[in-house]
Amino acid sequence: MASYSTREAARLLGVSMATINRYILAGTVPVPALTRVGGVTVRLWKDKDIAKAKAIVDGFTDGRRTRHREKKSGGKAR
């Protein structure tokens, strides 16, 4: 079973590093415990951790993309 850094987990989830950090701070995705490796504290993501987070992240929609696709009612067509 492979271990991934948070940066690698973000890449596998298809989100940016900033986005995954926001999800972690908000408690949106379950995160693995902190582990001490060579004097550095890191999160080591396993395949099952990424699968759980992927199931949650895939359910999100990007409001900026979908907001403008809504059909407007009334008014003149341009």
Sequence and secondary structure as in RCSB ss.txt:
>XXXX:A:sequence
MASYSTREAARLLGVSMATINRYILAGTVPVPALTRVGGVTVRLWKDKDIAKAKAIVDGFTDGRRTRHREKKSGG
KAR
>XXXX:A:secstr
   B HHHHHHHHT  HHHHHHHHHHT S    EEEETTEEEE B HHHHHHHHHHHTT   HHHHHTTS   SS
   
